[in-house]
Amino acid sequence: MTGHPEIDTSVPHSARIWNHWLGGKDNYPVDREVGDDFVSIFPGQVDIARHSRAFLGRAVRYLAGEAGVRQFLDVGTGLPTVDNTHEVAQRVSPDARIVYVDNDPLVLVHARALLTSTPEGATAYVDADIRDPDAILAKAAETLDFDEPVALLLLGILGHLTDEEDPEGVLGRLVAALAPGSHVVINDGTDVIGTPGADGVDESARARAITRYVQAGGVAYNLRSPERITGYFSGLELLEPGVVTVSRWRPEPSPFGEPPAVDAFCGVARVP
């Protein structure tokens, strides 16, 4: 990772906007402006960001603990924040090896600080695009042993692929490289829950917010149905509770009952 990539602070970027929604400081005025405008149309977005982050923690703790996975490939990691994948995994298993993949210049800059690891484990960063799965696998193989189980994490990233870019095909190429006993973790956005509006539940609010975001210069995000997300796990052993809203995948016990549903669905599956 040599040189200093140029960062355009005049154009909003999804990684920085998510950082803003999560309360981070690694963003610029344009990101905060566009992010706040998004939330004014679709207030549920902040809850999605927070519940998605919490799902990451629960899934990685399960994989590093009960499932015994020691290798993680996190594609589309975004900006480092609290409890990154390597921190959660190595807290459970200090010998865990983690490879992060992203193609954003700001993420690349912050990766220098993120590339920390326990002495027993390893953490690496790959500058690559999900549209080139072969490049991801080749670079990740410098740190990970694909003859042993790997947990593939695709959290909020497949939605950046259009149907023409074939998200199922990209996913299939990545999964094909995984050894038996590996796991696949997916979380993607939907528009089936909606957000409260003046006339009841507004199921189109998130789609309208994305349209406004794209008009402001952001990269489009393609919302997909829970059924489509379920199809991503075809041929894999889907773990309980199946494909559910991220807030309800094995939630922590709470005296307040079941957490509210949010417009992002997820699942964890095992490679047979």
C-alpha positions as CSV (number, residue, x, y, z in Angstrom):
1,M,0.0,0.0,0.0
2,T,2.3,2.7,-1.3
3,G,1.4,6.3,-2.1
4,H,-1.6,8.3,-1.0
5,P,-4.8,7.8,-2.9
6,E,-6.7,10.9,-3.8
7,I,-10.0,11.4,-1.9
8,D,-12.7,13.5,-3.5
9,T,-14.3,15.4,-0.6
10,S,-16.9,17.0,-2.8
11,V,-18.7,13.7,-3.7
12,P,-20.6,11.7,-1.1
13,H,-19.5,8.1,-0.5
14,S,-21.4,5.3,1.0
15,A,-18.6,4.1,3.4
16,R,-18.3,7.6,4.9
17,I,-22.1,8.1,5.1
18,W,-22.4,4.8,7.0
19,N,-19.6,6.0,9.2
20,H,-21.7,9.1,9.9
21,W,-24.9,7.1,10.6
22,L,-22.9,5.0,13.1
23,G,-21.7,8.1,14.9
24,G,-18.1,8.1,13.5
25,K,-16.0,11.0,12.6
26,D,-14.4,9.7,9.4
27,N,-16.6,11.7,7.0
28,Y,-16.9,15.0,5.3
29,P,-19.6,17.8,5.2
30,V,-21.0,16.4,1.9
31,D,-21.4,13.0,3.5
32,R,-23.2,14.4,6.6
33,E,-25.4,16.5,4.4
34,V,-26.4,13.7,2.1
35,G,-26.7,11.2,5.0
36,D,-29.0,13.6,7.0
37,D,-31.1,14.2,3.9
38,F,-31.5,10.4,3.5
39,V,-32.6,10.0,7.1
40,S,-35.1,12.9,6.8
41,I,-36.8,10.8,4.1
42,F,-36.2,7.4,5.6
43,P,-35.7,7.7,9.4
44,G,-35.2,4.0,9.8
45,Q,-31.8,4.1,8.1
46,V,-29.9,4.8,11.3
47,D,-31.6,1.8,13.0
48,I,-30.6,-0.3,10.0
49,A,-27.0,0.8,10.3
50,R,-26.8,0.1,14.0
51,H,-28.6,-3.3,13.9
52,S,-26.5,-4.3,10.9
53,R,-23.3,-3.6,12.9
54,A,-24.7,-5.6,15.9
55,F,-25.5,-8.5,13.6
56,L,-21.9,-8.5,12.4
57,G,-20.7,-8.9,16.0
58,R,-23.1,-11.7,16.8
59,A,-22.3,-13.6,13.6
60,V,-18.6,-13.3,14.0
61,R,-18.7,-14.3,17.6
62,Y,-20.7,-17.4,16.7
63,L,-18.3,-18.3,13.8
64,A,-15.1,-17.8,15.8
65,G,-16.5,-19.6,18.8
66,E,-19.1,-22.3,18.4
67,A,-18.4,-22.9,14.7
68,G,-14.7,-23.0,15.2
69,V,-13.8,-20.8,12.1
70,R,-10.3,-19.3,12.2
71,Q,-10.3,-17.5,8.8
72,F,-12.5,-14.5,7.7
73,L,-12.8,-12.8,4.3
74,D,-14.7,-9.5,4.8
75,V,-15.6,-8.1,1.4
76,G,-16.8,-4.5,1.3
77,T,-15.7,-3.8,4.9
78,G,-16.2,0.0,4.8
79,L,-14.5,2.3,7.3
80,P,-13.1,0.9,10.6
81,T,-15.3,1.6,13.6
82,V,-16.0,-0.1,16.9
83,D,-15.7,-3.9,17.0
84,N,-14.4,-4.6,13.5
85,T,-14.3,-8.2,12.3
86,H,-10.8,-8.9,13.4
87,E,-11.3,-7.4,16.9
88,V,-14.4,-9.6,17.4
89,A,-12.9,-12.7,16.0
90,Q,-9.6,-12.4,17.8
91,R,-11.2,-11.7,21.1
92,V,-12.7,-15.2,20.8
93,S,-9.9,-16.9,19.0
94,P,-6.6,-15.0,19.1
95,D,-5.2,-17.1,16.2
96,A,-7.9,-15.9,13.8
97,R,-6.8,-14.6,10.4
98,I,-8.8,-11.8,8.7
99,V,-8.6,-10.3,5.3
100,Y,-10.6,-7.1,4.6
101,V,-11.5,-6.1,1.0
102,D,-12.6,-2.7,-0.2
103,N,-11.9,-0.4,-3.1
104,D,-12.5,3.0,-1.4
105,P,-9.4,5.4,-1.1
106,L,-10.5,6.6,2.4
107,V,-10.8,3.0,3.6
108,L,-7.3,2.3,2.1
109,V,-5.9,5.2,4.1
110,H,-7.5,4.0,7.4
111,A,-6.4,0.4,6.7
112,R,-2.9,1.4,7.8
113,A,-4.3,1.9,11.3
114,L,-6.7,-1.1,11.0
115,L,-3.9,-3.5,10.1
116,T,-3.3,-4.7,13.7
117,S,-3.5,-8.2,14.9
118,T,-2.8,-10.4,17.8
119,P,0.7,-12.0,17.6
120,E,-1.0,-15.4,17.0
121,G,-3.3,-14.3,14.2
122,A,-3.1,-12.1,11.1
123,T,-4.9,-9.2,9.6
124,A,-4.5,-8.0,6.0
125,Y,-6.2,-5.6,3.6
126,V,-6.9,-6.1,-0.1
127,D,-7.6,-3.2,-2.4
128,A,-10.1,-4.8,-4.9
129,D,-13.6,-4.6,-6.3
130,I,-16.3,-7.2,-5.6
131,R,-16.9,-7.2,-9.4
132,D,-13.5,-9.0,-9.7
133,P,-13.9,-12.0,-7.4
134,D,-10.9,-13.8,-9.0
135,A,-8.6,-10.8,-8.0
136,I,-10.1,-10.9,-4.4
137,L,-9.4,-14.6,-4.1
138,A,-5.9,-14.4,-5.5
139,K,-4.9,-11.6,-3.1
140,A,-6.7,-13.1,-0.1
141,A,-4.8,-16.4,-0.6
142,E,-1.6,-14.6,0.4
143,T,-3.1,-14.6,4.0
144,L,-5.8,-17.2,4.0
145,D,-5.6,-21.0,3.4
146,F,-8.6,-21.8,1.1
147,D,-8.0,-25.5,1.7
148,E,-9.3,-24.8,5.3
149,P,-12.7,-23.3,6.3
150,V,-13.2,-19.6,5.7
151,A,-16.1,-17.3,6.7
152,L,-17.1,-15.1,3.8
153,L,-18.8,-11.9,4.9
154,L,-20.8,-9.9,2.4
155,L,-22.5,-7.3,4.5
156,G,-24.4,-4.6,2.6
157,I,-22.3,-5.1,-0.5
158,L,-24.3,-7.2,-3.0
159,G,-26.8,-4.4,-3.2
160,H,-24.2,-2.3,-5.0
161,L,-24.3,-4.7,-7.9
162,T,-27.0,-4.3,-10.5
163,D,-28.9,-7.2,-11.9
164,E,-26.8,-6.9,-15.0
165,E,-23.6,-7.3,-12.9
166,D,-25.0,-10.6,-11.7
167,P,-24.7,-10.6,-7.9
168,E,-25.6,-14.4,-7.9
169,G,-22.7,-15.1,-10.3
170,V,-20.2,-13.0,-8.3
171,L,-21.3,-14.7,-5.1
172,G,-21.1,-18.2,-6.7
173,R,-17.5,-17.6,-7.8
174,L,-16.5,-16.6,-4.3
175,V,-18.4,-19.5,-2.7
176,A,-16.9,-22.0,-5.2
177,A,-13.4,-21.3,-3.7
178,L,-14.5,-22.1,-0.2
179,A,-13.7,-25.5,1.5
180,P,-16.4,-27.6,3.1
181,G,-17.1,-26.3,6.6
182,S,-16.8,-22.7,5.5
183,H,-19.6,-20.3,6.1
184,V,-21.3,-17.5,4.2
185,V,-22.7,-14.4,5.9
186,I,-24.9,-12.0,3.9
187,N,-26.8,-8.9,4.9
188,D,-28.6,-6.7,2.3
189,G,-31.2,-4.0,2.1
190,T,-34.9,-4.5,1.5
191,D,-38.0,-2.3,1.3
192,V,-40.6,-4.6,2.8
193,I,-40.8,-3.1,6.4
194,G,-41.2,0.5,5.5
195,T,-41.1,3.5,7.8
196,P,-44.0,5.2,9.7
197,G,-45.6,8.1,7.8
198,A,-48.4,10.5,8.1
199,D,-50.8,7.9,6.4
200,G,-49.4,4.8,8.0
201,V,-46.4,2.7,6.9
202,D,-44.6,4.1,3.9
203,E,-43.0,1.2,2.1
204,S,-41.4,3.4,-0.6
205,A,-39.5,5.8,1.7
206,R,-36.1,4.0,1.5
207,A,-36.3,3.7,-2.3
208,R,-37.1,7.5,-2.6
209,A,-34.2,8.2,-0.2
210,I,-31.8,6.2,-2.4
211,T,-33.0,8.0,-5.5
212,R,-32.3,11.4,-3.9
213,Y,-28.9,10.0,-2.8
214,V,-28.0,9.0,-6.3
215,Q,-29.1,12.4,-7.6
216,A,-26.6,14.0,-5.1
217,G,-23.8,12.0,-6.6
218,G,-23.8,8.8,-4.6
219,V,-23.6,5.3,-6.0
220,A,-26.9,3.5,-6.4
221,Y,-27.9,0.7,-4.0
222,N,-30.3,-1.9,-5.3
223,L,-32.9,-3.1,-2.7
224,R,-33.9,-6.7,-3.0
225,S,-36.6,-8.9,-1.6
226,P,-36.1,-11.3,1.3
227,E,-36.9,-14.1,-1.1
228,R,-34.1,-12.9,-3.4
229,I,-31.7,-12.8,-0.5
230,T,-32.8,-16.3,0.6
231,G,-31.9,-17.4,-2.9
232,Y,-28.3,-16.3,-2.4
233,F,-27.9,-19.3,0.0
234,S,-29.0,-21.9,-2.6
235,G,-26.9,-25.0,-2.2
236,L,-25.7,-24.1,1.3
237,E,-26.9,-25.3,4.7
238,L,-28.8,-22.3,6.0
239,L,-28.5,-22.0,9.8
240,E,-31.4,-21.2,12.2
241,P,-33.3,-18.9,12.2
242,G,-32.9,-18.7,8.4
243,V,-33.1,-15.4,6.5
244,V,-34.5,-12.8,8.9
245,T,-34.3,-9.1,9.5
246,V,-30.8,-8.3,10.9
247,S,-32.2,-7.3,14.3
248,R,-33.7,-10.8,14.8
249,W,-30.8,-13.0,13.9
250,R,-30.0,-14.7,17.3
251,P,-30.5,-11.4,19.2
252,E,-29.1,-11.0,22.7
253,P,-31.7,-11.7,25.5
254,S,-33.6,-8.6,26.4
255,P,-36.2,-7.8,29.0
256,F,-38.0,-5.7,26.4
257,G,-38.9,-8.6,24.2
258,E,-38.2,-9.1,20.5
259,P,-36.3,-6.3,18.8
260,P,-38.1,-4.3,16.1
261,A,-37.8,-5.4,12.5
262,V,-35.7,-3.3,10.1
263,D,-35.3,-3.2,6.3
264,A,-32.2,-5.3,6.0
265,F,-32.3,-9.1,5.9
266,C,-29.5,-11.5,6.6
267,G,-28.5,-15.1,7.0
268,V,-25.6,-17.4,7.9
269,A,-25.0,-20.6,6.0
270,R,-22.5,-23.5,6.0
271,V,-20.8,-24.9,3.0
272,P,-21.6,-28.6,3.0
